Amino acid sequence: MERRNIFLAASLAITLSTAALAEAFLVRHIQRPMHRFMVARSEAGKIIASGEFSQVVQGDEVTMRLTITKASTMDQPRL
């Protein structure tokens, strides 16, 4: 049981030490909050996916999130 606890602690330490490290960079334009919905269609006009994009501004930090939901599967031609 002790070996399992050591493995769990090591895994947790590695995960937390490498999670979401981001570097700040300068921008030329002021960012504003945004919320958009998107739809992807096949050539036949059938909806194959939909998505949502949001951008939140807090002080000098901008957080963006893109969520894509698959609506149906596309038929792939077999070779």
Chimera marker file (.cmm) of the C-alpha trace (Angstrom):
<marker_set name="trace">
<marker id="1" x="0.000" y="0.000" z="0.000" r="1" g="1" b="0" radius="0.5"/>
<marker id="2" x="2.894" y="2.374" z="0.724" r="1" g="1" b="0" radius="0.5"/>
<marker id="3" x="4.252" y="1.916" z="-2.803" r="1" g="1" b="0" radius="0.5"/>
<marker id="4" x="0.872" y="2.924" z="-4.227" r="1" g="1" b="0" radius="0.5"/>
<marker id="5" x="0.841" y="6.116" z="-2.113" r="1" g="1" b="0" radius="0.5"/>
<marker id="6" x="4.336" y="7.052" z="-3.315" r="1" g="1" b="0" radius="0.5"/>
<marker id="7" x="3.288" y="6.513" z="-6.940" r="1" g="1" b="0" radius="0.5"/>
<marker id="8" x="0.140" y="8.602" z="-6.412" r="1" g="1" b="0" radius="0.5"/>
<marker id="9" x="2.107" y="11.427" z="-4.779" r="1" g="1" b="0" radius="0.5"/>
<marker id="10" x="4.702" y="11.423" z="-7.576" r="1" g="1" b="0" radius="0.5"/>
<marker id="11" x="1.994" y="11.445" z="-10.264" r="1" g="1" b="0" radius="0.5"/>
<marker id="12" x="0.184" y="14.316" z="-8.571" r="1" g="1" b="0" radius="0.5"/>
<marker id="13" x="3.415" y="16.341" z="-8.214" r="1" g="1" b="0" radius="0.5"/>
<marker id="14" x="4.272" y="15.890" z="-11.909" r="1" g="1" b="0" radius="0.5"/>
<marker id="15" x="0.756" y="16.775" z="-13.016" r="1" g="1" b="0" radius="0.5"/>
<marker id="16" x="0.532" y="19.927" z="-10.908" r="1" g="1" b="0" radius="0.5"/>
<marker id="17" x="4.004" y="21.135" z="-11.829" r="1" g="1" b="0" radius="0.5"/>
<marker id="18" x="3.305" y="20.999" z="-15.590" r="1" g="1" b="0" radius="0.5"/>
<marker id="19" x="-0.347" y="22.083" z="-15.695" r="1" g="1" b="0" radius="0.5"/>
<marker id="20" x="-1.283" y="25.128" z="-17.781" r="1" g="1" b="0" radius="0.5"/>
<marker id="21" x="1.945" y="27.099" z="-17.839" r="1" g="1" b="0" radius="0.5"/>
<marker id="22" x="1.412" y="30.103" z="-20.089" r="1" g="1" b="0" radius="0.5"/>
<marker id="23" x="3.642" y="32.972" z="-21.091" r="1" g="1" b="0" radius="0.5"/>
<marker id="24" x="2.358" y="36.548" z="-21.236" r="1" g="1" b="0" radius="0.5"/>
<marker id="25" x="2.763" y="38.469" z="-24.503" r="1" g="1" b="0" radius="0.5"/>
<marker id="26" x="2.007" y="41.994" z="-25.711" r="1" g="1" b="0" radius="0.5"/>
<marker id="27" x="-1.024" y="42.717" z="-27.879" r="1" g="1" b="0" radius="0.5"/>
<marker id="28" x="-1.691" y="45.626" z="-30.221" r="1" g="1" b="0" radius="0.5"/>
<marker id="29" x="-5.471" y="45.797" z="-29.890" r="1" g="1" b="0" radius="0.5"/>
<marker id="30" x="-7.701" y="46.002" z="-26.834" r="1" g="1" b="0" radius="0.5"/>
<marker id="31" x="-9.601" y="42.750" z="-26.264" r="1" g="1" b="0" radius="0.5"/>
<marker id="32" x="-13.283" y="42.821" z="-25.400" r="1" g="1" b="0" radius="0.5"/>
<marker id="33" x="-15.606" y="40.157" z="-24.007" r="1" g="1" b="0" radius="0.5"/>
<marker id="34" x="-17.150" y="38.017" z="-26.757" r="1" g="1" b="0" radius="0.5"/>
<marker id="35" x="-19.610" y="35.140" z="-27.039" r="1" g="1" b="0" radius="0.5"/>
<marker id="36" x="-20.360" y="33.467" z="-30.386" r="1" g="1" b="0" radius="0.5"/>
<marker id="37" x="-22.106" y="30.339" z="-31.662" r="1" g="1" b="0" radius="0.5"/>
<marker id="38" x="-20.876" y="28.466" z="-34.735" r="1" g="1" b="0" radius="0.5"/>
<marker id="39" x="-22.273" y="25.784" z="-37.040" r="1" g="1" b="0" radius="0.5"/>
<marker id="40" x="-20.336" y="23.561" z="-39.460" r="1" g="1" b="0" radius="0.5"/>
<marker id="41" x="-22.277" y="22.155" z="-42.395" r="1" g="1" b="0" radius="0.5"/>
<marker id="42" x="-21.552" y="19.472" z="-44.960" r="1" g="1" b="0" radius="0.5"/>
<marker id="43" x="-21.571" y="20.275" z="-48.677" r="1" g="1" b="0" radius="0.5"/>
<marker id="44" x="-25.181" y="19.041" z="-48.717" r="1" g="1" b="0" radius="0.5"/>
<marker id="45" x="-26.129" y="21.583" z="-46.036" r="1" g="1" b="0" radius="0.5"/>
<marker id="46" x="-26.518" y="19.073" z="-43.201" r="1" g="1" b="0" radius="0.5"/>
<marker id="47" x="-25.306" y="20.267" z="-39.785" r="1" g="1" b="0" radius="0.5"/>
<marker id="48" x="-22.312" y="18.126" z="-38.822" r="1" g="1" b="0" radius="0.5"/>
<marker id="49" x="-21.093" y="20.055" z="-35.771" r="1" g="1" b="0" radius="0.5"/>
<marker id="50" x="-21.885" y="23.095" z="-33.666" r="1" g="1" b="0" radius="0.5"/>
<marker id="51" x="-19.753" y="25.080" z="-31.304" r="1" g="1" b="0" radius="0.5"/>
<marker id="52" x="-19.516" y="27.913" z="-28.856" r="1" g="1" b="0" radius="0.5"/>
<marker id="53" x="-16.699" y="30.438" z="-28.477" r="1" g="1" b="0" radius="0.5"/>
<marker id="54" x="-16.357" y="32.719" z="-25.478" r="1" g="1" b="0" radius="0.5"/>
<marker id="55" x="-13.743" y="35.271" z="-24.499" r="1" g="1" b="0" radius="0.5"/>
<marker id="56" x="-13.595" y="36.819" z="-21.027" r="1" g="1" b="0" radius="0.5"/>
<marker id="57" x="-11.443" y="39.825" z="-20.114" r="1" g="1" b="0" radius="0.5"/>
<marker id="58" x="-10.392" y="40.377" z="-16.501" r="1" g="1" b="0" radius="0.5"/>
<marker id="59" x="-7.958" y="43.253" z="-16.064" r="1" g="1" b="0" radius="0.5"/>
<marker id="60" x="-5.027" y="42.531" z="-18.370" r="1" g="1" b="0" radius="0.5"/>
<marker id="61" x="-5.865" y="38.820" z="-18.777" r="1" g="1" b="0" radius="0.5"/>
<marker id="62" x="-7.908" y="37.320" z="-21.616" r="1" g="1" b="0" radius="0.5"/>
<marker id="63" x="-9.331" y="33.807" z="-21.337" r="1" g="1" b="0" radius="0.5"/>
<marker id="64" x="-10.722" y="32.087" z="-24.439" r="1" g="1" b="0" radius="0.5"/>
<marker id="65" x="-12.731" y="28.874" z="-24.641" r="1" g="1" b="0" radius="0.5"/>
<marker id="66" x="-13.872" y="26.942" z="-27.703" r="1" g="1" b="0" radius="0.5"/>
<marker id="67" x="-16.334" y="24.077" z="-27.267" r="1" g="1" b="0" radius="0.5"/>
<marker id="68" x="-17.260" y="21.927" z="-30.263" r="1" g="1" b="0" radius="0.5"/>
<marker id="69" x="-20.178" y="19.501" z="-30.192" r="1" g="1" b="0" radius="0.5"/>
<marker id="70" x="-20.390" y="16.845" z="-32.872" r="1" g="1" b="0" radius="0.5"/>
<marker id="71" x="-23.933" y="16.646" z="-34.190" r="1" g="1" b="0" radius="0.5"/>
<marker id="72" x="-23.628" y="13.582" z="-36.384" r="1" g="1" b="0" radius="0.5"/>
<marker id="73" x="-21.054" y="11.368" z="-38.020" r="1" g="1" b="0" radius="0.5"/>
<marker id="74" x="-19.996" y="11.887" z="-41.601" r="1" g="1" b="0" radius="0.5"/>
<marker id="75" x="-19.872" y="8.880" z="-43.909" r="1" g="1" b="0" radius="0.5"/>
<marker id="76" x="-16.290" y="8.218" z="-44.959" r="1" g="1" b="0" radius="0.5"/>
<marker id="77" x="-15.811" y="6.692" z="-48.410" r="1" g="1" b="0" radius="0.5"/>
<marker id="78" x="-14.093" y="3.312" z="-48.305" r="1" g="1" b="0" radius="0.5"/>
<marker id="79" x="-11.196" y="2.683" z="-50.632" r="1" g="1" b="0" radius="0.5"/>
<link id1="1" id2="2" r="1" g="1" b="0" radius="0.2"/>
<link id1="2" id2="3" r="1" g="1" b="0" radius="0.2"/>
<link id1="3" id2="4" r="1" g="1" b="0" radius="0.2"/>
<link id1="4" id2="5" r="1" g="1" b="0" radius="0.2"/>
<link id1="5" id2="6" r="1" g="1" b="0" radius="0.2"/>
<link id1="6" id2="7" r="1" g="1" b="0" radius="0.2"/>
<link id1="7" id2="8" r="1" g="1" b="0" radius="0.2"/>
<link id1="8" id2="9" r="1" g="1" b="0" radius="0.2"/>
<link id1="9" id2="10" r="1" g="1" b="0" radius="0.2"/>
<link id1="10" id2="11" r="1" g="1" b="0" radius="0.2"/>
<link id1="11" id2="12" r="1" g="1" b="0" radius="0.2"/>
<link id1="12" id2="13" r="1" g="1" b="0" radius="0.2"/>
<link id1="13" id2="14" r="1" g="1" b="0" radius="0.2"/>
<link id1="14" id2="15" r="1" g="1" b="0" radius="0.2"/>
<link id1="15" id2="16" r="1" g="1" b="0" radius="0.2"/>
<link id1="16" id2="17" r="1" g="1" b="0" radius="0.2"/>
<link id1="17" id2="18" r="1" g="1" b="0" radius="0.2"/>
<link id1="18" id2="19" r="1" g="1" b="0" radius="0.2"/>
<link id1="19" id2="20" r="1" g="1" b="0" radius="0.2"/>
<link id1="20" id2="21" r="1" g="1" b="0" radius="0.2"/>
<link id1="21" id2="22" r="1" g="1" b="0" radius="0.2"/>
<link id1="22" id2="23" r="1" g="1" b="0" radius="0.2"/>
<link id1="23" id2="24" r="1" g="1" b="0" radius="0.2"/>
<link id1="24" id2="25" r="1" g="1" b="0" radius="0.2"/>
<link id1="25" id2="26" r="1" g="1" b="0" radius="0.2"/>
<link id1="26" id2="27" r="1" g="1" b="0" radius="0.2"/>
<link id1="27" id2="28" r="1" g="1" b="0" radius="0.2"/>
<link id1="28" id2="29" r="1" g="1" b="0" radius="0.2"/>
<link id1="29" id2="30" r="1" g="1" b="0" radius="0.2"/>
<link id1="30" id2="31" r="1" g="1" b="0" radius="0.2"/>
<link id1="31" id2="32" r="1" g="1" b="0" radius="0.2"/>
<link id1="32" id2="33" r="1" g="1" b="0" radius="0.2"/>
<link id1="33" id2="34" r="1" g="1" b="0" radius="0.2"/>
<link id1="34" id2="35" r="1" g="1" b="0" radius="0.2"/>
<link id1="35" id2="36" r="1" g="1" b="0" radius="0.2"/>
<link id1="36" id2="37" r="1" g="1" b="0" radius="0.2"/>
<link id1="37" id2="38" r="1" g="1" b="0" radius="0.2"/>
<link id1="38" id2="39" r="1" g="1" b="0" radius="0.2"/>
<link id1="39" id2="40" r="1" g="1" b="0" radius="0.2"/>
<link id1="40" id2="41" r="1" g="1" b="0" radius="0.2"/>
<link id1="41" id2="42" r="1" g="1" b="0" radius="0.2"/>
<link id1="42" id2="43" r="1" g="1" b="0" radius="0.2"/>
<link id1="43" id2="44" r="1" g="1" b="0" radius="0.2"/>
<link id1="44" id2="45" r="1" g="1" b="0" radius="0.2"/>
<link id1="45" id2="46" r="1" g="1" b="0" radius="0.2"/>
<link id1="46" id2="47" r="1" g="1" b="0" radius="0.2"/>
<link id1="47" id2="48" r="1" g="1" b="0" radius="0.2"/>
<link id1="48" id2="49" r="1" g="1" b="0" radius="0.2"/>
<link id1="49" id2="50" r="1" g="1" b="0" radius="0.2"/>
<link id1="50" id2="51" r="1" g="1" b="0" radius="0.2"/>
<link id1="51" id2="52" r="1" g="1" b="0" radius="0.2"/>
<link id1="52" id2="53" r="1" g="1" b="0" radius="0.2"/>
<link id1="53" id2="54" r="1" g="1" b="0" radius="0.2"/>
<link id1="54" id2="55" r="1" g="1" b="0" radius="0.2"/>
<link id1="55" id2="56" r="1" g="1" b="0" radius="0.2"/>
<link id1="56" id2="57" r="1" g="1" b="0" radius="0.2"/>
<link id1="57" id2="58" r="1" g="1" b="0" radius="0.2"/>
<link id1="58" id2="59" r="1" g="1" b="0" radius="0.2"/>
<link id1="59" id2="60" r="1" g="1" b="0" radius="0.2"/>
<link id1="60" id2="61" r="1" g="1" b="0" radius="0.2"/>
<link id1="61" id2="62" r="1" g="1" b="0" radius="0.2"/>
<link id1="62" id2="63" r="1" g="1" b="0" radius="0.2"/>
<link id1="63" id2="64" r="1" g="1" b="0" radius="0.2"/>
<link id1="64" id2="65" r="1" g="1" b="0" radius="0.2"/>
<link id1="65" id2="66" r="1" g="1" b="0" radius="0.2"/>
<link id1="66" id2="67" r="1" g="1" b="0" radius="0.2"/>
<link id1="67" id2="68" r="1" g="1" b="0" radius="0.2"/>
<link id1="68" id2="69" r="1" g="1" b="0" radius="0.2"/>
<link id1="69" id2="70" r="1" g="1" b="0" radius="0.2"/>
<link id1="70" id2="71" r="1" g="1" b="0" radius="0.2"/>
<link id1="71" id2="72" r="1" g="1" b="0" radius="0.2"/>
<link id1="72" id2="73" r="1" g="1" b="0" radius="0.2"/>
<link id1="73" id2="74" r="1" g="1" b="0" radius="0.2"/>
<link id1="74" id2="75" r="1" g="1" b="0" radius="0.2"/>
<link id1="75" id2="76" r="1" g="1" b="0" radius="0.2"/>
<link id1="76" id2="77" r="1" g="1" b="0" radius="0.2"/>
<link id1="77" id2="78" r="1" g="1" b="0" radius="0.2"/>
<link id1="78" id2="79" r="1" g="1" b="0" radius="0.2"/>
</marker_set>
